[in-house]
Amino acid sequence: MPFYTASLDHAPVLEDTHTRLARLEAIQDIHELRQRYAQAADDKYLVQGGRKQGAALENAVRAQLACFTHDALWRGGPFGGDIIGEQALLAFFSRSPWLFTFHSYANIELRVNGEGGEGKWRLVEIGVRESDGVTVLLTGRTSETYRKVAGRGWLISGFAFDDLHSLELSHDPQALRCLIPSGENV
């Protein structure tokens, strides 16, 4: 049974059930990809603050890297600059400038067409900077491109901050503390 949907130029497009289902599955897969990225980025830190060490840190960094294509482009501005490819991303993710982060992505605008896609996310992140122990609230938007890779599924092929704002919440390194630890990475 045909289904009508809007294309990028908002003109009606006839879409068969198989194509529509594949598009909806891709959208769900990209949502899950973004969640895996946020979890991996945050898993580099202990719930009481501080960067994990050894294998625990390496596993989190590798999980973060697994969200990207081998040739991905990161346009981070003050957060890493322009980075291309797995090895450069691995080095960047390994030396993150934080003692703690908690990422939240929402309000996506997502378009998928076949084996590629693009999205815009709103970011709310709290972090404790390693350099000075200041707790900051970051808000902004990201633009991303995605590519379906055989054997790996949907991955981020391009990432950029559209805008990013920072608000210093506290100069006390102990201002952000865990009240109820999950027990997973204490």
Beta strands, then each sheet from edge to edge (+ up, - down):
strand 1: 3-6
strand 2: 12-15
strand 3: 68-75
strand 4: 82-84
strand 5: 98-113
strand 6: 116-129
strand 7: 135-149
strand 8: 153-170
sheet 1: 1+ 2-
sheet 2: 4+ 3- 8- 7+ 6- 5+
end
